[in-house]
Amino acid sequence: MAQTMRLRVEGIHCERCEAQIEGALSKVPGVVKVTASRAAQGVDVVMQGDGAAKTVKDRLRDLGYEPAV
């Protein structure tokens, strides 16, 4: 069953930031859909399975963003 995780992510400044986050997170196994929003300073991730949440947060950190739930 799919679940949605909403993360507050400060530092999303432009469309390029949104595209970079969406592209990187969409490659994480189990991730079905990613929406990054500079207006909301957050990321919504729809995923299946339990292991994707930690990987999503780790991938955000690798990109230079600090996620908070």
CYANA upper distance limits for C-alpha pairs under 8 A (distance plus 0.5 A):
  1 MET  CA     48 GLN  CA      6.55
  1 MET  CA     49 GLY  CA      8.12
  2 ALA  CA     46 VAL  CA      6.94
  2 ALA  CA     47 MET  CA      5.87
  2 ALA  CA     48 GLN  CA      5.12
  2 ALA  CA     49 GLY  CA      8.02
  3 GLN  CA     46 VAL  CA      6.11
  3 GLN  CA     47 MET  CA      6.03
  3 GLN  CA     48 GLN  CA      6.86
  4 THR  CA     44 ASP  CA      7.25
  4 THR  CA     45 VAL  CA      6.03
  4 THR  CA     46 VAL  CA      4.85
  4 THR  CA     47 MET  CA      6.86
  5 MET  CA     44 ASP  CA      6.27
  5 MET  CA     45 VAL  CA      5.70
  5 MET  CA     46 VAL  CA      6.93
  5 MET  CA     47 MET  CA      8.38
  5 MET  CA     53 ALA  CA      8.29
  6 ARG  CA     42 GLY  CA      7.59
  6 ARG  CA     43 VAL  CA      6.33
  6 ARG  CA     44 ASP  CA      5.02
  6 ARG  CA     45 VAL  CA      6.92
  6 ARG  CA     69 VAL  CA      7.10
  7 LEU  CA     42 GLY  CA      6.00
  7 LEU  CA     43 VAL  CA      5.74
  7 LEU  CA     44 ASP  CA      6.90
  7 LEU  CA     67 PRO  CA      6.49
  7 LEU  CA     68 ALA  CA      6.04
  7 LEU  CA     69 VAL  CA      5.24
  8 ARG  CA     41 GLN  CA      6.54
  8 ARG  CA     42 GLY  CA      4.79
  8 ARG  CA     43 VAL  CA      7.00
  8 ARG  CA     67 PRO  CA      6.34
  8 ARG  CA     68 ALA  CA      5.62
  8 ARG  CA     69 VAL  CA      6.51
  9 VAL  CA     41 GLN  CA      5.87
  9 VAL  CA     42 GLY  CA      5.20
  9 VAL  CA     43 VAL  CA      7.21
  9 VAL  CA     65 TYR  CA      7.02
  9 VAL  CA     66 GLU  CA      6.60
  9 VAL  CA     67 PRO  CA      5.37
  9 VAL  CA     68 ALA  CA      6.94
 10 GLU  CA     41 GLN  CA      5.87
 10 GLU  CA     42 GLY  CA      7.58
 10 GLU  CA     65 TYR  CA      7.48
 10 GLU  CA     66 GLU  CA      7.57
 10 GLU  CA     67 PRO  CA      8.11
 11 GLY  CA     38 ARG  CA      8.44
 11 GLY  CA     41 GLN  CA      7.64
 11 GLY  CA     65 TYR  CA      7.28
 12 ILE  CA     17 CYS  CA      6.10
 12 ILE  CA     18 GLU  CA      7.18
 12 ILE  CA     37 SER  CA      7.77
 12 ILE  CA     38 ARG  CA      5.38
 12 ILE  CA     41 GLN  CA      6.50
 12 ILE  CA     42 GLY  CA      8.31
 13 HIS  CA     17 CYS  CA      6.81
 13 HIS  CA     38 ARG  CA      6.23
 14 CYS  CA     18 GLU  CA      7.03
 14 CYS  CA     38 ARG  CA      6.90
 15 GLU  CA     19 ALA  CA      6.57
 15 GLU  CA     38 ARG  CA      8.20
 16 ARG  CA     20 GLN  CA      6.49
 17 CYS  CA     21 ILE  CA      6.70
 18 GLU  CA     22 GLU  CA      6.59
 18 GLU  CA     35 THR  CA      8.34
 18 GLU  CA     36 ALA  CA      5.58
 18 GLU  CA     37 SER  CA      6.82
 18 GLU  CA     38 ARG  CA      7.39
 19 ALA  CA     23 GLY  CA      6.40
 19 ALA  CA     36 ALA  CA      8.16
 20 GLN  CA     24 ALA  CA      6.64
 21 ILE  CA     25 LEU  CA      6.51
 21 ILE  CA     36 ALA  CA      7.19
 21 ILE  CA     60 LEU  CA      7.71
 21 ILE  CA     63 LEU  CA      8.19
 22 GLU  CA     26 SER  CA      6.38
 22 GLU  CA     34 VAL  CA      6.00
 22 GLU  CA     35 THR  CA      6.80
 22 GLU  CA     36 ALA  CA      6.75
 23 GLY  CA     27 LYS  CA      7.35
 24 ALA  CA     28 VAL  CA      7.84
 24 ALA  CA     59 ARG  CA      7.81
 25 LEU  CA     31 VAL  CA      7.71
 25 LEU  CA     34 VAL  CA      7.31
 25 LEU  CA     56 VAL  CA      6.73
 25 LEU  CA     59 ARG  CA      7.44
 25 LEU  CA     60 LEU  CA      8.30
 26 SER  CA     31 VAL  CA      6.40
 26 SER  CA     32 VAL  CA      7.55
 26 SER  CA     33 LYS  CA      7.08
 26 SER  CA     34 VAL  CA      6.77
 27 LYS  CA     31 VAL  CA      7.79
 28 VAL  CA     52 ALA  CA      7.38
 28 VAL  CA     55 THR  CA      7.57
 28 VAL  CA     56 VAL  CA      7.40
 29 PRO  CA     52 ALA  CA      7.10
 30 GLY  CA     47 MET  CA      5.87
 30 GLY  CA     48 GLN  CA      5.49
 30 GLY  CA     49 GLY  CA      6.60
 30 GLY  CA     51 GLY  CA      8.34
 30 GLY  CA     52 ALA  CA      6.30
 31 VAL  CA     45 VAL  CA      7.47
 31 VAL  CA     46 VAL  CA      6.55
 31 VAL  CA     47 MET  CA      4.73
 31 VAL  CA     48 GLN  CA      6.90
 31 VAL  CA     52 ALA  CA      7.24
 32 VAL  CA     45 VAL  CA      8.07
 32 VAL  CA     46 VAL  CA      5.91
 32 VAL  CA     47 MET  CA      5.62
 32 VAL  CA     48 GLN  CA      7.61
 33 LYS  CA     45 VAL  CA      6.33
 33 LYS  CA     46 VAL  CA      5.54
 33 LYS  CA     47 MET  CA      7.51
 34 VAL  CA     43 VAL  CA      7.57
 34 VAL  CA     44 ASP  CA      6.30
 34 VAL  CA     45 VAL  CA      5.14
 34 VAL  CA     46 VAL  CA      6.94
 35 THR  CA     43 VAL  CA      6.14
 35 THR  CA     44 ASP  CA      5.70
 35 THR  CA     45 VAL  CA      7.08
 36 ALA  CA     41 GLN  CA      8.35
 36 ALA  CA     42 GLY  CA      6.48
 36 ALA  CA     43 VAL  CA      4.82
 36 ALA  CA     44 ASP  CA      6.96
 37 SER  CA     41 GLN  CA      6.20
 37 SER  CA     42 GLY  CA      6.01
 37 SER  CA     43 VAL  CA      6.71
 38 ARG  CA     42 GLY  CA      7.31
 47 MET  CA     52 ALA  CA      7.40
 48 GLN  CA     52 ALA  CA      8.00
 51 GLY  CA     55 THR  CA      7.38
 52 ALA  CA     56 VAL  CA      6.47
 53 ALA  CA     57 LYS  CA      6.93
 54 LYS  CA     58 ASP  CA      6.66
 55 THR  CA     59 ARG  CA      6.50
 56 VAL  CA     60 LEU  CA      6.75
 57 LYS  CA     61 ARG  CA      6.84
 57 LYS  CA     67 PRO  CA      6.76
 58 ASP  CA     62 ASP  CA      6.74
 59 ARG  CA     63 LEU  CA      6.88
 60 LEU  CA     64 GLY  CA      7.01
 60 LEU  CA     65 TYR  CA      5.84
 60 LEU  CA     66 GLU  CA      7.21
 60 LEU  CA     67 PRO  CA      7.31
 61 ARG  CA     65 TYR  CA      5.49
 61 ARG  CA     66 GLU  CA      6.09
 61 ARG  CA     67 PRO  CA      7.82
